[in-house]
């Protein structure tokens, strides 16, 4: 029988990704030991503190079509299987051990698909992200000829690796009920619904301190609207944000917009702009009237993201229908007034009129109207930010969510809990 603390094997395409911070918490707070295998790793300054001190990080190579960043739709399953086999091959060669539980995140690539071959009878908990529908949600509702004739075929085939994982006997895990309910009904009862959490303290508000972003002090009286995403892409609504920012900046001389994110599109579901500079495309369509008042910071360190969010007067989250991003919860944790898309994944984490404001995604005037209300009367909307911050601390902080995950892992490994 396993002995607490557990020995954990984590597999995710990139590090730290999402599981890196989960493993870091389990090592720091519960004394777990972790072997973390990934295909690629970010710069070491972005790694959690336990990397090399209780968490061993090992990068592995993959062969064949798995080396390609994107493939044609009929080779997507082949790419996933090559990746899964590459992960298994390296792990079985290095033979880390002992292993009490496996924690995987497929991210559409089947990270832990072959782990039962390496560690039979060891529980595998798999974090699932998203189940695609053939013609709705994310960008499918707006897909035009530029997406190509094969796009619907890819969307119908891309779930194959997730279904293989589900049939492989894993314990499926999703952060939200909305994500669980995307999967076929016959699997839903097996899912563990538990958010992996954020470090709410990093994004706590800083009353009384001067606002500073990327080394620049913000003048007293200046209003700031913000947009934060991994990529400035259509999926997360960068085009919607720029439309709103341009209209507000034309009307207000006291306003700046601060944007965080890589301008290149890396999500393969956006076949029209994958690998391209979407920011350049959007700015050509709607050139800023005052470019000096729109600050593009690019990809920045987590502490800079925190500076941006705690300085914001209005955080805008105009995402298409897709799982709620961490930046939404981080902005809520910072006590900011959030203006977000009125759709199901947002409503699960943000109560309209209580924790923030929701706008009609199809009505740009609605976004402008609500944005003006907040900027004109910040005191009258402060309660929204305070409620949002309290909700994140109580429901989405890692110190709240991850003890439940540790209990489940202990239970699966035979420790009770």
SEBAKE-177205 format. One record per residue (C-alpha): x, y, z. Coordinates in steps of 0.02 Angstrom, whole numbers, plus 50000, padded with zeros to 5 digits. Each point is the difference from the previous one (the first is absolute). Example, Ala and Ser with C-alpha at 12.3 -4.5 7.8 and 13.67 -1.06 7.14 Angstrom:
# SEBAKE-177205
506154977550390;500695017249967;
END
This chain:
# SEBAKE-177205
500005000050000;500605017649961;500685010650140;499545018250023;500735011449930;499784992649827;501214997649858;499225008549850;500354998249814;499395015149899;499925000849811;499525015749903;500545006649830;500805015750072;500705005450168;499455008050111;498334999749907;498584997050120;500614984550091;501675008050044;499155011550124;498924985850066;501544989250029;500925014650079;498615002150128;499954981450038;501894999750027;500025015850107;498444997250103;499864981050009;501784994049977;499654990449840;501454994749890;499705003249814;500784994449836;499385012249869;500214995149817;499655012649862;500365002349816;500545018150020;500385011550146;499895018850018;501435010850063;500604995050172;499525016850075;498184994949968;500174983350090;499224996750170;501175000650149;499994981350035;500744995549829;501624991250045;499494999550183;498734986150013;499415001349819;501144993149864;499645007249828;500484989449849;499735005449819;499754986449871;500085000249811;498694992949884;500164992749828;499084999749837;498515011249971;499955004450186;501445012249969;498885010949893;499115014650083;498444997149895;499454986549878;498614997149875;498384994150079;500174981849946;501704998650086;499485007250169;499744983050081;501664993849929;500865015250076;499224996650170;500484981749998;501805004349953;500065012350145;499234987450122;501254986849947;501455012250016;499485004050179;499834981550043;501664995549918;501015012750099;499134996750165;500164981149984;501865002149958;500355011350149;498874989850114;499645013050136;499344992050156;499144995850106;498395007149927;498405000650103;498945010149879;500115007549826;499375017649965;499855004149816;499385013949890;499714995049821;499705017249925;499394990449848;501574989149990;499664985250115;501435002850123;499584985350114;499224988349871;501324986550018;500445002650184;499004984450055;501264989949898;501425007250105;499114999950169;498564987549992;498705001350140;500625017550044;498595012949998;500075012749859;499135016850023;499845009249835;499635018649985;498875003249850;499815017149922;498695000549864;498874989049894;499705007149827;498315001149916;499944998849811;499205016949966;499795010450158;500945008650142;501745007949996;500305005949820;498864987849909;498505011750006;500975012849898;501024988449888;499965005849820;500834994649838;501705005450065;499964985150119;499984987749855;498874985849951;500874987550115;499675010050160;498374991050047;500854983249968;501425004550118;498775005250136;499104983349989;501624990150009;500995009950129;499124992450151;500644982549961;501485000650119;498905006050145;498804985749968;501444987649999;500555006850170;498234998550070;499874982149938;501724996450076;499325000550178;500715016550060;499205010750135;499425014949894;500205017350075;499355016749938;500075017350081;498165004649972;498294992349981;499825008549831;501544990749936;499354983450068;498325002249915;500825001749829;500494981650007;498824985949945;498704996050134;500634982350029;501645006750074;499415014950103;499634990950162;501824994550011;500735017649995;500755008650150;499555018549986;501295010350092;500905015949948;501894998950012;499985017450078;501065015649996;501135008250127;498785013650053;501265008750113;501115004349852;498585010449929;499375008050160;499615018549985;501295012550066;499075014950073;501025015650029;501444995149885;500465009249840;499464990849844;501464994049895;500004989249843;501604993149920;501045013550085;498835014349951;499085009850134;498185003749963;499515018250027;498675003850127;498315001449916;500434988949853;498744986249964;500614983049942;499094986449906;500884983349982;500034984349894;501034984850050;500174983849902;501344987549952;499765005349819;499165015149922;498844989249898;498225000149940;499504985950117;500345010850153;499185014949917;501475011449965;499055007549854;498535004050114;501145007950128;500845011349872;498315005549933;499475004950176;501685008050045;500045010649843;498265006850030;500335004050183;501685008249964;499215011249868;498775006350130;501155001450152;501675008950014;500374992150169;500004981949941;501374987649951;499834981849949;501274987050057;500114983749905;500954984250052;500274985349883;500994993049854;499355007149835;500304983449911;498584987449994;500514982950065;498324991150019;499784987549860;498115002150002;500245017349922;500574993349832;499745016949915;501325008850107;501054986050074;501825005750007;499545017649944;500015017050085;498175002950040;500355016650086;500685007149837;498444994049910;498815008150125;500945016650005;499935001249810;498124997950004;499755012850140;501545011150020;500165008050173;499625018750002;501355002550132;501274985549995;500995007550145;498574996250118;499974981449959;501434990750085;500424983049928;501084990950127;500144983349910;500354984450103;500535005250175;500454992050167;498604995750123;500475014550115;499735012249856;498304992249965;499595003050183;500555018349986;498895002249847;498474992550082;500125008850168;500215016649907;498484997549890;498405010250014;499084988549881;500574982849946;499214994149838;499754981549965;499164999049828;500364981649965;499024989249879;499144984950077;501454990150072;500584994450174;500215014850117;501825005350003;501115002250151;500155018649962;498145002050036;500224992750174;501605009950027;499125016449959;498594995250119;501284995850135;500765017349977;498315007750042;499815007749828;498355004049918;499864987249860;499005002449841;499824983049917;499074990649865;498264994450049;500114981349971;499944983650097;501844997150044;500155017750070;498384999050098;500644984750093;501405010150082;499305017849996;498275004650061;499325014449895;499665015650102;500854992350152;501804996149949;500065009849837;499075005549845;499544989749847;499765007049825;499134993449846;501394993049888;499065005149844;499695018150053;501545011450002;498935014450066;499594989750155;501854998450039;500275018749979;498495004450106;500554988950145;501815005349984;499525018350014;498934996650154;501484992450092;501265013349948;498805014250041;499544993250171;501394988850070;499395002050180;498264994349952;500694984049927;501334996050131;498884987350085;500104989149845;501884998650015;499934996750187;498734986049975;501034992449860;501584999950106;499104991750145;499264986749887;501694995349926;500814999050172;498604988950064;499764988749849;501465000949877;501585002750102;501214985349992;499974998550189;498144996349983;499954989049845;501604989850007;499734992150173;498494991749920;501094993649859;501284993350124;498604991050093;499404992049838;501774994649953;500254992450172;498354990949984;500454993049830;501714994550061;499214990450143;500295012250143;498205004850032;499585018450014;
END
